[in-house]
Amino acid sequence: MSQIAEHPPTGRRSHSARETEQLGAELAAGLHGGDVVLVSGELGAGKTTFVRGACRALGVTVPVTSPTFTIGQRYPSAGGTAVGHLDLYRVGSLRDEDPDLLADYVGPDTITFVEWPDAAEAEIGALGRIARRVQLSHAGDDQRLVHVANQGR
């Protein structure tokens, strides 16, 4: 399988939810504890579907759903490294939030995916290493465009 694209404007086109999950799985292969993946895109662009595929590839066996109303989930994985999944859609700013809001989900022993990261990018970067930025966008029907930018190691 070819490697996922690393820099816009090149990217991969997904034709189904299954393909979007596969792109997430491809990205997961290069992640390590402490890595954070920022996942952006408009509503319905496939962010959670992409994260679900990555989580499965990392050994998560429990259901992976959007944590929009709970802010975050922490999943155990068969690989031993915990997987954090944050959705900050409802968080305008961390200024009025508990300072430890992110601490359970981002850290050296966790691979973390953050949907809607704009409200807390600086705070996230202070807790973990931003390894990738993923941008998903609608491309008509069930198709999505997926762009991944590496942040370097």
Protein Blocks (a to p, Z undefined) as FASTA:
>chain_A
ZZddfbdfbdcddfbfklmmmmmmmmmmmgcehiacddeddehilmmmmmmmmmmmnopa
bdcddfklnopacdddfkopacddddfklpmbfklmcfklmmmmgcfkbccddehkllmm
mmmmmmmccfbdcddddeehjbccdddddebZZ
